[in-house]
Amino acid sequence: MAKLVLSTEGTVVFQCFLDTERLQIGRLPTNQVVIDDPRVGAAHAAIVPVGNDHILENLHNVTGTFVNGARVDRHILQHGDVIEFGPYNLRYLNPRVSMETSLDRTMIITGLKPQTVLAPDDARPTPESLRVPTARPTRSHATNGRIVMRAGPRARNTIELDQVVMPVGVAGALAVITRRPHGFFITHVEGERMPKVNGRRIDREARQLRDGDDVEVGGETMRFKQD
Amino acid sequence: MARLTIEAAGLTDAGTVRQFNEDSIVFDADLGLMVLADGMGGHRAGEVASRMATEFLLATLAAQMPAFDADDDPTPSQLAVGQSIIRANEEIFAAAQNNPAYRGMGTTLVMAVFHGQRVLLAHVGDSRIYRLRYNRLQLLTRDDSLLRDQVELGLIEVADAGGSHNRNLVTRALGIAAHVTPHLRDDEVLAGDVYLLCSDGLNDLVDDSDIELILNTLKSNLPLATHHLVQAAKDNGGHDNVSAILVRLHETAAVAAHADWWRRLLAWFRT
């Protein structure tokens, strides 16, 4: 369970658990966390629970709300964050293992003030450098596989099957070898003639490859090897 | 300029963990209309919200779209699509207010409306639209997500964001407030372009580089490409519903018709 600890000059003056209710911080006694200091706004900030997380929201546009020294308007609180109110520090503690990606459903944030006016460039995509990475490592696979080309333009080359899909054949007679957690599969992509595995034509379904299988696609002949 | 023809394929899947599929897709290549919605809200209400969004938008826009085709002016399509989304939001919001079982339901939305040499892209929430052009994948939308905002403001390191436990907080959706402002973007299309509309169950689990590779390798077979995208997300965990609509623009119809006419003429000369 998440917890708030209010301290000033190294002394803890108040602490509380965060439950499922919205909590408001400010100078007036109507707030749930009262900080009686002239530098604190009457209603200065709010903490809104969303699932297992808490969102801090600034309500005081004159002074603003600062988390770990940075001014924020709306902030997903992270374990150990320090929210500053004049000489007071409000520390957010949520020791749940944060690296464990939540499998919770996507949630909509409600209970926040209406969104601020949109910037005109709002529709522009996020720059590449600020892209949030995918949730899981995508390159963990049980086995490695490769194809040894025996005839065709790439004869005598060995090609590591280290991508999620690897094209084989030529445009007009194309197939792909797909790498999946439980093995490698060949699928017909385009062309009248279906690929052959060990001399027999496959159908439209993906066909799992076994170590030593001979594959023929669009003038290329290859042997599949799996560790 | 030759007229472009549209080929489309789409697939939606509950994933490997969830029992229900709260995503909903609608696509019609003849109309040039593609809609994808990722619903949320307990007790399967998300399913209701996403279906309401896709069905309402298809029904509302199907009648209006022939008028967009008349010329390449983006204004009529922007007005019609913008207004339709606002009305879809009102419908879903009203249903959520009036029926206790639907309280708190909402849905993301991405849509692509092709007409003439243009496409109108619209989105609300964290579902996405990508475009593959000259073999390069480009993200055309900007997630309405608190995590994305935090990363952009420098409050969270990009490297930490992948493991963040609060990656799924959407700041804008249909059905959660009386009014919504959709993001609209008008784009010129080129022959050979491939557009991808997807729910976060795809881009959360499959790297952009792998999406690009799958599209480049399989774009000549769109149904197979959608199947591979969904399969890749499931192979990487599949903890969310996953949906994808692929659209490819061809110049071939006009060219083929022309070639046909030429071949017939030659055949006539030979006889």
Interface residues (C-beta under 8 A of the other chain):
Chain A: V50 G51 N52 D53 I55 V67 A70 V72 R74 H75 I76 Q78 R96 S98 M99 E100 T101 S102 L103 D104 R105 T106 M107 I108 I109 T110 P114 Q115 L118 D122 A123 R124 P125 T126 S129 L130 R131 V132 P133 T134 A135 R136 T138 Q163 V164 V165 M166 P167 A171 L174 V176 T178 R180 P181 T187 V189 E190
Chain B: V17 E22 D38 M40 G46 G104 G106 T108 D126 Q138 L139 L140 T141 R142 D143 S145 L146 L147 R148 D149 Q150 V151 E152 L153 G154 L155 I156 V158 A159 A161 G162 G163 S164 H165 N166 R167 N168 L169 V170 T171 R172 A173 I176 A177 T181 H183 L184 R185 D200 N203 D204 L205 V206 D207 D208 D210 L213 I214 T217 L218 S220 N221 L224 H228 Q231 A232 D235 N236 G237 H239 D240
